[in-house]
Amino acid sequence: MKHRWSEILAAETITAAGTRTIDIDLADPISRISVLVKLTNNGSTPTAHPAAAISKIEIVDGSDVLTSLNGYETQALSFYHTGYEPYQNLIYLDNVMALAQYDIYFGRYIHDPKLALDPKMFKNLQLKIVHSLSTGGSSPDSMDLRVRAEVFDDNPPTPDGFLQAKEIYSYSLASSGNEYVDLPVDAPIRMLMIMSRANSKAPYEQYNVLRLSEETDKKILLEGYTSDFLKVLAGRYKLYTDRIYGSAGTSGVAHYITPTMDAYPAINPEGTSAYIYAETFTNGGQKTIYANTTTNFHGLYTGQAPHGALPIPMGDQNQPDDWWDTTKLTKARLKITAGSSVESGSTCQIVTQQLRTYQR
């Protein structure tokens, strides 16, 4: 077999917030690293989406940062990278585990021989996971953390480089405000991702108009309304589907889901004749669920824009020569105009996925 699964971190139980630093001692090229968490809930009142339990995943080589994303960003980018949801199960019940996975891809696809993370090209490769277990799920008081890598084995290839993913900018949104973001020009950009996760707003209500330009607007690559781009760009991808398991009653219980636009439920009571119903439709990542009597429920939520994210793929995603080569520019800029009534206290993040080549 030409590939293998390696365990970078065996399952360990964590009961307090902190940072886990793990040496990456593998010698062969790595195609994907997966961080897996199991959150043991301490109640049935949701506090946040389980993905919030991981506030940062970094891969570093000394001071050189190769990957830097939070849990929401990792999940959204993984979906737009592959077209499939990373595994998770949104369970919001006392003493039951909520499950979440965070996948970091270094190639265009799994086992890409041309693009992979080659540990031999670095001196002190480490994975840093910043976690706050009580944040996600339903006030968890314990978390199991495990890390796996998919690695080339027999006759490993010599990759040309790898995909580097980072949050390059984050700012507080102000209604109708304009923000100018200078994009990196040190390596070609394969994908941009703009995101703003809000409880009660769709992405287009948060970041309403986008303009992408070269050399201080000398050339406009993209300009228009986020709502149009969500239909055209995000519409290339299948709908995002969540599995959800929780508790509801007559007063309603707010639950957190991944898709934030056009998300529709299919939910059923568990083992009773009760009936379950959702609030009047709203966009955003929080849904209040009601029942005519207190009962557990399970079901699905299906929609678009995971965690409020919009992808902007730069050219044919399988052809590096077709990606946006910003190294030929002196300035690449993204202008974002916020919606007229953004959610209070909300932020917006910009993520880049770039081609980083090895100097052998």
N, C-alpha and C positions, 0 to 999 in steps of 0.2 A: 504494500500500500504506500502511496506517495505522500500521504498526509496523515497527521495524527492530532489528537486532542491532548493538550498538556494542561496540567493543573498548576496555575501560577500561585494561587492561594487556596488551600483547603478550607472547607467551611469552618468559620469561627463565629462565635456568638459575641455580639456587641451590645452593651447596655447603656452606653453614654456617647454623646456627640464627640467627634474628634476627627483626626486625619490618620488614615492607614497608608503607610508608605511601604511599597513592595519592590524589591529588586527583581528586575527581569533578567534572569540568568540563562535564558535560552540562547542557543547558538544559531539555530536555523531561522530562516525568514518566517515572519508571522503574518498571516492573512487577516485575522480578526481576533480582537480581544473582547470577551464578554464578562461584564460584571453582573452578578446575580444576587438579588436580595430577597429575603423573606422577613416580613415585618409582622411581629405578633401584636395584634391590636389589644389595647387596654380600654375597651369600650366600643360601643356601636354608633357613636356620633362621629362622622367623618371630620377630620381636621384639615386634610389636603390630599391631593392626588398622591399615590404612593411614590411616584417619580420624584417628588420633592424631597424625599429622604436623602438623596444624593445631591449635594449642592455644587460639587465640582469633581470632574475626572480629568486628571492631567497625566500626560506621559512626558517625562523630562529626561534630558541628558545634561546633568549639572544645571547651568542657568539657561540652557537651550530648551524652550518649550515646544514640543512637537504636537501635542494635542491639549486643548483646554476647553471643556464644555461643561455645562451643568446637566443635571439629569433630564430636564425637559428637552434641552437642545439635543442631547445625545439620542433620545428616542425619536424626535422629529426628523433629525438628519438621517438616522438609520432607515426610517420609513421611506423617505424620498430617495435615498441611495439605492435601496433594493426593491421598493414597491410593495414591501410586506411589513406588517407590524412586528416589532420585537415582542417576544412573549411577555405577557403580563396577565394578571387576574385581579381585578379591582374588587377586593373583598373588604367590607367595612363592618365586620362583626366581631364582638368581644371574644378574645382568646382564640381567634382564627387568624391565619396568616394571609396578609396581602403580598402578592408576588409581583416583582418587577425585574426586567432585564434591560441592560444598557450595552449595546453593541457598537464597537468602534471598528470600522473597516479601513484597511490600508491599501486596498486595491479596488479596481473598478467593479469587481465581483469576487465572490469567495474563491480562493485558490487562484487568483490572478498571478501568473508567473512573471509578469513585467513590473508590477507594482506591489510591493509588500514592505513591511517594516523589517529591516535587516539589522539584527542586534550587533553584528560584527562591525558595523559602520559607526558605532557609538562607544563611548568609554564607560559610562555609568548610567545605563538605562534603568529608569524607575517609573513605576505607576503610583500615583498619589490619588487617594479617594477621600474626599472631604464629605463627611456624613453627619446627619442630625436626625437620628432615627425617629424621634417623637414627632417630627414635622409631617411626614406623609402617613396616609392611611387613617386610622382612628386612634390617635395618641399612643402609638406603639411604645412598649417598654422594653422590647428586645428585638434584635435584628440579627439574622444569620447572613453573613457576607461570604461570597465565594467568587473566584476569578478563574476563568478558563481561556485558553488560547488555541486557535486552530493554526497549526504549524506545518510547513513543508518538511517532509521526512527524507525518504530515499532520493538520492540525486537531486537535492534542492536546487532551484533556479538561482540565477544571479540577477535580482531585480534591478531595474534602472532607477527606481525611486519609490516614493510612497505618497499617499494622500494625507495631507496635513489638515486637520480641522480645528478651528479656533473661534471662540467668540471674540471679535475684534472691537466691539463697541456696544455699550449699553447706556441708556439715558432715560430720564423720567419724561413721560409724555405730558404735553400740555395741549389742551384743545386748540385745534387749528394751527398749531405751531409748526415751524419749519426747522428741520435739522439737516446739517450737511455732514456727511461721513466720508472721510478720505479712506479709500480702500488700499490694501497693500499692493505694491508694484514690484515685489521681490520674487514672485513666482506666479506662473499661470493659475488662473482661477477656474476651477471646474464647475463649482456651484456656489451661488449666494443663497442665504436663507435669512429672511426677515421674520421676526416673530414677536408677538406680544400676547401672552396668555392672560385672558381676563375672564372673570366669572360670568359676566352678563353681556359681553360684547363680542361680535364677530371680528376677525382680523381687520376687515375693511373699515370698521368703526374706530379702530385704534390707529392704524396707519393707512390713510385714505388715498394718497397719491404718491407715486414713485417716479423718480427720474434717474436714470443711470447714464453717465456721460464720461467722455474722455477729454483730457486737456482743457479743463474749465469750460465745458459745454461746447467745445468746438465740434464734437460729434456726439449725437444723442443716440444711445443704443436702445433705450427703452424709456417710455414715458406714458403714463396713464393712470387709471384708477385701479386700486388694489382689487376691487370687486371683479373687474374684467380679468385681471391676471389670475385670480383664484379660479375663475371658470375655464380659462384657456390653459394655464400652466398646471395648477393643481388638478385640473380635470383630466390630465394625462394619467393620473394615478387612480388606483382602485379606492373605493371608500374605506375609511379606517373603521374597524369594528372592535369595540370593547366588550369584554365579558365583565358583568357586574353582579355583585352579590351583597345585599345589605338588608336593612330593616327600615320599615316605614310605619306611619300611623296617621291618625286623622289630622294632626297639626302639620304634617309634612316634614321630611328630613332632607336637607341639602346634601347631595352627593357630587363627587368630582369625577369627570370623565375626560377622555383624551381629545376627541374631535370637538372643535369649537364653532363649526359652521354647518348648518343644515343637518344637525344630529337628531335622529329619530329613534325612539325606544321600542323595544319588544320585550316587555317584562311581565313576569307571572308570579303569583304568590307561591310560597313553598308549603305544600302539604295541607292547605286549607281552602275553604271556599270563599275566602276574602277576595276583594278585587283591588287591583293596583291601578293608579292613574298618575300621570305626570302633570306638572303645572302647565299653564298656558305657555305656548312655545316661545322660547327665547334662544338667542345664540349665546355662545360663551361656554366655558368649561365647568359650570356648576348647574346641576339640575335638581330641583326639589321634587321629591317623589312622595305620593300620598297613598294611604290605604284606608278602607272603611273601618278597619280595626288593626291593632298592632300586630304586625306579622313580618316575617322575613320574605324576601323576594329574590329572584335571580332572573337574568336576561341579558339583553344586548343593547348597546347604543352604537349606531352606525352613522358616520358623517364625514366631513372633510376638515382639513386644516388642523392636524394634531398639534395641540398646545399653542394654537394661534399662529402657526408657522406657514409661510409661503416660500416655495422653492423658486429659484431662478436658475435653471440649468443653462450653462454657458456652452452652447454647441452640442454636438454629438457626444454623449457622455461616455462612449466607448472609444473615442478617437482623441487622444491627447493633443494632436496637432490642430484640432478644431476648437480647443478650449480658449478662453479669453487670455491672451498673452499680454498681461499688464507690464511685463518686464520691458516692453518696447515703448512704454509711456512714461511721462514724468508725473502725470496726475490722473487718477481714476476716482470718480466721486459719485456717491449716492445721495440724492436729496429725498427726504421723507417729509411729507405734509400730513400731520395728524388729523384725525377725524374731528368733527365739530363738537363732540361731546364724549371724550374718552373716559374710561373708567377711573375713578379717583384712585390716586396712588399707584397707577400702573406704569410699567416700563416697557421699553422696546429694545430688542437685541438684534445685532447683525452678526451672522456667522459666515465664515468663508471656508470652503474646502479647496485646497490648493495642491498643485503638483510640485513636490519637492524632490529634486533629483540628487543622486549620490555623486560625489566627486571621488572617483576611484583612482 
